Amino acid sequence: MPKQKTNKSLTKRFRITGSGKLKRRKCGKRHLLGHKSGDTKRQMRQTVTFGGKLANKYIQAMGGA
């Protein structure tokens, strides 16, 4: 049986927490930041965790258990 290849783009964008959820960064913090308010940029620094069916699907694609 061939082995399943891990999805490299997902492993670069997500981390798996200890409780089995996914953690990711927020989007919109790369460029065009001059017109955005400080409050918006501060909120973009925070990470987002999510679980559920989609998270389980991503974890399987990343090669997790």
Distance bins in CASP14 RR format, pairs under 12 A and 6 or more apart:
PFRMAT RR
TARGET T0000
AUTHOR 0000-0000-0000
RMODE 2
METHOD distances of the structure
MODEL  1
3 63 0 0 0 0 1 0 0 0 0 0 0
4 60 0 0 0 0 1 0 0 0 0 0 0
4 61 0 0 0 0 1 0 0 0 0 0 0
4 62 0 0 0 0 0 1 0 0 0 0 0
4 63 1 0 0 1 0 0 0 0 0 0 0
4 64 0 0 0 0 1 0 0 0 0 0 0
5 11 0 0 0 0 0 1 0 0 0 0 0
5 61 0 0 0 0 1 0 0 0 0 0 0
5 62 0 0 0 0 0 1 0 0 0 0 0
5 63 0 0 0 0 1 0 0 0 0 0 0
6 12 0 0 0 0 0 1 0 0 0 0 0
6 14 0 0 0 0 0 1 0 0 0 0 0
6 58 0 0 0 0 0 1 0 0 0 0 0
6 59 0 0 0 0 0 1 0 0 0 0 0
6 60 0 0 0 0 1 0 0 0 0 0 0
6 61 1 0 0 1 0 0 0 0 0 0 0
6 62 1 0 1 0 0 0 0 0 0 0 0
6 63 1 0 1 0 0 0 0 0 0 0 0
6 64 0 0 0 0 1 0 0 0 0 0 0
7 13 0 0 0 0 1 0 0 0 0 0 0
7 14 0 0 0 0 1 0 0 0 0 0 0
7 57 0 0 0 0 0 1 0 0 0 0 0
7 58 0 0 0 0 1 0 0 0 0 0 0
7 59 0 0 0 0 0 1 0 0 0 0 0
7 60 0 0 0 0 1 0 0 0 0 0 0
7 61 1 0 1 0 0 0 0 0 0 0 0
7 62 1 0 0 1 0 0 0 0 0 0 0
7 63 0 0 0 0 1 0 0 0 0 0 0
7 64 0 0 0 0 0 1 0 0 0 0 0
8 14 0 0 0 0 0 1 0 0 0 0 0
8 61 0 0 0 0 0 1 0 0 0 0 0
8 62 0 0 0 0 1 0 0 0 0 0 0
8 63 0 0 0 0 0 1 0 0 0 0 0
9 58 0 0 0 0 0 1 0 0 0 0 0
9 61 0 0 0 0 1 0 0 0 0 0 0
9 62 0 0 0 0 1 0 0 0 0 0 0
10 16 0 0 0 0 0 1 0 0 0 0 0
10 22 0 0 0 0 1 0 0 0 0 0 0
10 24 0 0 0 0 1 0 0 0 0 0 0
10 54 0 0 0 0 0 1 0 0 0 0 0
10 55 0 0 0 0 0 1 0 0 0 0 0
10 57 0 0 0 0 1 0 0 0 0 0 0
10 58 1 0 1 0 0 0 0 0 0 0 0
10 59 0 0 0 0 1 0 0 0 0 0 0
10 60 0 0 0 0 1 0 0 0 0 0 0
10 61 1 0 1 0 0 0 0 0 0 0 0
10 62 1 0 1 0 0 0 0 0 0 0 0
10 63 0 0 0 0 1 0 0 0 0 0 0
10 64 0 0 0 0 0 1 0 0 0 0 0
11 22 0 0 0 0 0 1 0 0 0 0 0
11 24 0 0 0 0 0 1 0 0 0 0 0
11 58 0 0 0 0 1 0 0 0 0 0 0
11 59 0 0 0 0 0 1 0 0 0 0 0
11 61 0 0 0 0 1 0 0 0 0 0 0
11 62 1 0 1 0 0 0 0 0 0 0 0
11 63 0 0 0 0 1 0 0 0 0 0 0
11 64 0 0 0 0 1 0 0 0 0 0 0
12 24 0 0 0 0 0 1 0 0 0 0 0
12 25 0 0 0 0 0 1 0 0 0 0 0
12 62 0 0 0 0 0 1 0 0 0 0 0
13 22 0 0 0 0 1 0 0 0 0 0 0
13 23 0 0 0 0 0 1 0 0 0 0 0
13 24 1 0 1 0 0 0 0 0 0 0 0
13 25 1 0 0 1 0 0 0 0 0 0 0
13 26 0 0 0 0 0 1 0 0 0 0 0
13 27 0 0 0 0 0 1 0 0 0 0 0
13 47 0 0 0 0 0 1 0 0 0 0 0
13 48 0 0 0 0 0 1 0 0 0 0 0
13 58 0 0 0 0 1 0 0 0 0 0 0
13 61 0 0 0 0 0 1 0 0 0 0 0
13 62 0 0 0 0 1 0 0 0 0 0 0
14 20 0 0 0 0 0 1 0 0 0 0 0
14 21 0 0 0 0 1 0 0 0 0 0 0
14 22 1 0 1 0 0 0 0 0 0 0 0
14 23 1 0 0 1 0 0 0 0 0 0 0
14 24 1 0 1 0 0 0 0 0 0 0 0
14 25 0 0 0 0 1 0 0 0 0 0 0
14 47 0 0 0 0 0 1 0 0 0 0 0
14 48 0 0 0 0 0 1 0 0 0 0 0
14 49 0 0 0 0 0 1 0 0 0 0 0
14 50 0 0 0 0 1 0 0 0 0 0 0
14 51 0 0 0 0 0 1 0 0 0 0 0
14 54 0 0 0 0 0 1 0 0 0 0 0
14 55 0 0 0 0 1 0 0 0 0 0 0
14 57 0 0 0 0 0 1 0 0 0 0 0
14 58 1 0 0 1 0 0 0 0 0 0 0
14 59 0 0 0 0 1 0 0 0 0 0 0
14 61 0 0 0 0 1 0 0 0 0 0 0
14 62 1 0 0 1 0 0 0 0 0 0 0
14 63 0 0 0 0 0 1 0 0 0 0 0
14 64 0 0 0 0 0 1 0 0 0 0 0
15 21 0 0 0 0 1 0 0 0 0 0 0
15 22 1 0 0 1 0 0 0 0 0 0 0
15 23 1 0 1 0 0 0 0 0 0 0 0
15 24 1 0 0 1 0 0 0 0 0 0 0
15 25 0 0 0 0 1 0 0 0 0 0 0
15 47 0 0 0 0 1 0 0 0 0 0 0
15 48 0 0 0 0 0 1 0 0 0 0 0
15 49 0 0 0 0 1 0 0 0 0 0 0
15 55 0 0 0 0 0 1 0 0 0 0 0
15 58 0 0 0 0 0 1 0 0 0 0 0
15 59 0 0 0 0 0 1 0 0 0 0 0
15 62 0 0 0 0 1 0 0 0 0 0 0
15 64 0 0 0 0 0 1 0 0 0 0 0
16 22 1 0 0 1 0 0 0 0 0 0 0
16 23 1 0 0 1 0 0 0 0 0 0 0
16 24 0 0 0 0 0 1 0 0 0 0 0
16 49 0 0 0 0 0 1 0 0 0 0 0
16 50 0 0 0 0 0 1 0 0 0 0 0
16 51 0 0 0 0 0 1 0 0 0 0 0
16 55 0 0 0 0 1 0 0 0 0 0 0
16 56 0 0 0 0 0 1 0 0 0 0 0
16 58 0 0 0 0 1 0 0 0 0 0 0
16 59 1 0 0 1 0 0 0 0 0 0 0
16 60 0 0 0 0 0 1 0 0 0 0 0
16 61 0 0 0 0 0 1 0 0 0 0 0
16 62 1 0 0 1 0 0 0 0 0 0 0
16 63 0 0 0 0 1 0 0 0 0 0 0
16 64 1 0 0 1 0 0 0 0 0 0 0
16 65 0 0 0 0 1 0 0 0 0 0 0
17 23 1 0 1 0 0 0 0 0 0 0 0
17 24 0 0 0 0 0 1 0 0 0 0 0
17 47 0 0 0 0 1 0 0 0 0 0 0
17 48 0 0 0 0 0 1 0 0 0 0 0
17 49 1 0 0 1 0 0 0 0 0 0 0
17 50 0 0 0 0 0 1 0 0 0 0 0
17 51 0 0 0 0 1 0 0 0 0 0 0
17 55 0 0 0 0 1 0 0 0 0 0 0
17 59 0 0 0 0 0 1 0 0 0 0 0
18 49 0 0 0 0 0 1 0 0 0 0 0
18 59 0 0 0 0 0 1 0 0 0 0 0
19 49 0 0 0 0 1 0 0 0 0 0 0
19 50 0 0 0 0 0 1 0 0 0 0 0
19 51 0 0 0 0 1 0 0 0 0 0 0
19 52 0 0 0 0 0 1 0 0 0 0 0
19 55 0 0 0 0 0 1 0 0 0 0 0
19 59 0 0 0 0 0 1 0 0 0 0 0
20 49 0 0 0 0 1 0 0 0 0 0 0
20 50 0 0 0 0 0 1 0 0 0 0 0
20 51 1 0 0 1 0 0 0 0 0 0 0
20 52 0 0 0 0 1 0 0 0 0 0 0
20 55 1 0 0 1 0 0 0 0 0 0 0
20 56 0 0 0 0 1 0 0 0 0 0 0
20 58 0 0 0 0 0 1 0 0 0 0 0
20 59 1 0 0 1 0 0 0 0 0 0 0
20 62 0 0 0 0 0 1 0 0 0 0 0
20 64 0 0 0 0 1 0 0 0 0 0 0
20 65 0 0 0 0 1 0 0 0 0 0 0
21 47 0 0 0 0 0 1 0 0 0 0 0
21 48 0 0 0 0 1 0 0 0 0 0 0
21 49 1 0 1 0 0 0 0 0 0 0 0
21 50 1 0 0 1 0 0 0 0 0 0 0
21 51 1 0 1 0 0 0 0 0 0 0 0
21 52 0 0 0 0 1 0 0 0 0 0 0
21 54 0 0 0 0 0 1 0 0 0 0 0
21 55 1 0 0 1 0 0 0 0 0 0 0
21 56 0 0 0 0 1 0 0 0 0 0 0
21 58 0 0 0 0 0 1 0 0 0 0 0
21 59 0 0 0 0 1 0 0 0 0 0 0
22 47 0 0 0 0 0 1 0 0 0 0 0
22 48 0 0 0 0 1 0 0 0 0 0 0
22 49 1 0 0 1 0 0 0 0 0 0 0
22 50 1 0 1 0 0 0 0 0 0 0 0
22 51 1 0 0 1 0 0 0 0 0 0 0
22 52 0 0 0 0 1 0 0 0 0 0 0
22 53 0 0 0 0 0 1 0 0 0 0 0
22 54 0 0 0 0 1 0 0 0 0 0 0
22 55 1 0 1 0 0 0 0 0 0 0 0
22 56 0 0 0 0 1 0 0 0 0 0 0
22 57 0 0 0 0 0 1 0 0 0 0 0
22 58 1 0 1 0 0 0 0 0 0 0 0
22 59 1 0 0 1 0 0 0 0 0 0 0
22 60 0 0 0 0 0 1 0 0 0 0 0
22 61 0 0 0 0 0 1 0 0 0 0 0
22 62 0 0 0 0 1 0 0 0 0 0 0
22 64 0 0 0 0 0 1 0 0 0 0 0
23 46 0 0 0 0 0 1 0 0 0 0 0
23 47 1 0 1 0 0 0 0 0 0 0 0
23 48 1 0 0 1 0 0 0 0 0 0 0
23 49 1 0 1 0 0 0 0 0 0 0 0
23 50 0 0 0 0 1 0 0 0 0 0 0
23 51 0 0 0 0 0 1 0 0 0 0 0
23 55 0 0 0 0 1 0 0 0 0 0 0
23 58 0 0 0 0 0 1 0 0 0 0 0
23 59 0 0 0 0 0 1 0 0 0 0 0
24 46 0 0 0 0 0 1 0 0 0 0 0
24 47 1 0 0 1 0 0 0 0 0 0 0
24 48 1 0 1 0 0 0 0 0 0 0 0
24 49 0 0 0 0 1 0 0 0 0 0 0
24 50 1 0 0 1 0 0 0 0 0 0 0
24 51 0 0 0 0 0 1 0 0 0 0 0
24 54 0 0 0 0 0 1 0 0 0 0 0
24 55 0 0 0 0 0 1 0 0 0 0 0
24 58 0 0 0 0 1 0 0 0 0 0 0
25 44 0 0 0 0 1 0 0 0 0 0 0
25 45 0 0 0 0 1 0 0 0 0 0 0
25 46 0 0 0 0 1 0 0 0 0 0 0
25 47 1 0 0 1 0 0 0 0 0 0 0
25 48 1 0 0 1 0 0 0 0 0 0 0
25 49 0 0 0 0 0 1 0 0 0 0 0
26 40 0 0 0 0 0 1 0 0 0 0 0
26 41 0 0 0 0 0 1 0 0 0 0 0
26 42 0 0 0 0 0 1 0 0 0 0 0
26 43 1 0 0 1 0 0 0 0 0 0 0
26 44 1 0 1 0 0 0 0 0 0 0 0
26 45 1 0 0 1 0 0 0 0 0 0 0
26 46 1 0 0 1 0 0 0 0 0 0 0
26 47 1 0 0 1 0 0 0 0 0 0 0
26 48 1 0 0 1 0 0 0 0 0 0 0
26 49 0 0 0 0 0 1 0 0 0 0 0
27 40 0 0 0 0 0 1 0 0 0 0 0
27 43 0 0 0 0 0 1 0 0 0 0 0
27 44 1 0 0 1 0 0 0 0 0 0 0
27 47 0 0 0 0 0 1 0 0 0 0 0
27 48 0 0 0 0 1 0 0 0 0 0 0
28 34 0 0 0 0 0 1 0 0 0 0 0
28 36 0 0 0 0 1 0 0 0 0 0 0
28 40 0 0 0 0 1 0 0 0 0 0 0
28 41 0 0 0 0 1 0 0 0 0 0 0
28 43 0 0 0 0 0 1 0 0 0 0 0
28 44 1 0 0 1 0 0 0 0 0 0 0
28 45 0 0 0 0 0 1 0 0 0 0 0
29 36 0 0 0 0 1 0 0 0 0 0 0
29 38 0 0 0 0 0 1 0 0 0 0 0
29 40 0 0 0 0 1 0 0 0 0 0 0
29 41 1 0 0 1 0 0 0 0 0 0 0
29 42 0 0 0 0 0 1 0 0 0 0 0
29 43 0 0 0 0 1 0 0 0 0 0 0
29 44 1 0 1 0 0 0 0 0 0 0 0
29 45 1 0 0 1 0 0 0 0 0 0 0
29 46 0 0 0 0 0 1 0 0 0 0 0
29 47 0 0 0 0 0 1 0 0 0 0 0
30 36 0 0 0 0 0 1 0 0 0 0 0
30 41 0 0 0 0 0 1 0 0 0 0 0
30 44 0 0 0 0 1 0 0 0 0 0 0
32 40 0 0 0 0 0 1 0 0 0 0 0
32 41 0 0 0 0 0 1 0 0 0 0 0
33 40 0 0 0 0 1 0 0 0 0 0 0
33 41 1 0 0 1 0 0 0 0 0 0 0
33 42 0 0 0 0 0 1 0 0 0 0 0
33 44 0 0 0 0 1 0 0 0 0 0 0
33 45 0 0 0 0 0 1 0 0 0 0 0
34 40 0 0 0 0 0 1 0 0 0 0 0
34 41 0 0 0 0 1 0 0 0 0 0 0
35 41 0 0 0 0 0 1 0 0 0 0 0
36 42 0 0 0 0 0 1 0 0 0 0 0
36 43 0 0 0 0 0 1 0 0 0 0 0
36 44 0 0 0 0 1 0 0 0 0 0 0
37 43 0 0 0 0 1 0 0 0 0 0 0
37 44 0 0 0 0 0 1 0 0 0 0 0
38 44 0 0 0 0 1 0 0 0 0 0 0
38 45 0 0 0 0 0 1 0 0 0 0 0
39 45 0 0 0 0 0 1 0 0 0 0 0
40 46 0 0 0 0 0 1 0 0 0 0 0
48 55 0 0 0 0 0 1 0 0 0 0 0
49 55 0 0 0 0 1 0 0 0 0 0 0
50 56 0 0 0 0 0 1 0 0 0 0 0
50 57 0 0 0 0 0 1 0 0 0 0 0
50 58 0 0 0 0 1 0 0 0 0 0 0
50 59 0 0 0 0 0 1 0 0 0 0 0
51 57 0 0 0 0 0 1 0 0 0 0 0
51 58 0 0 0 0 1 0 0 0 0 0 0
51 59 0 0 0 0 1 0 0 0 0 0 0
52 58 0 0 0 0 1 0 0 0 0 0 0
52 59 0 0 0 0 1 0 0 0 0 0 0
53 59 0 0 0 0 0 1 0 0 0 0 0
53 60 0 0 0 0 0 1 0 0 0 0 0
54 60 0 0 0 0 0 1 0 0 0 0 0
54 61 0 0 0 0 0 1 0 0 0 0 0
55 61 0 0 0 0 0 1 0 0 0 0 0
55 62 0 0 0 0 0 1 0 0 0 0 0
55 64 0 0 0 0 0 1 0 0 0 0 0
56 62 0 0 0 0 0 1 0 0 0 0 0
56 63 0 0 0 0 0 1 0 0 0 0 0
56 64 0 0 0 0 1 0 0 0 0 0 0
56 65 0 0 0 0 0 1 0 0 0 0 0
57 63 0 0 0 0 0 1 0 0 0 0 0
57 64 0 0 0 0 0 1 0 0 0 0 0
58 64 0 0 0 0 1 0 0 0 0 0 0
59 65 1 0 0 1 0 0 0 0 0 0 0
END
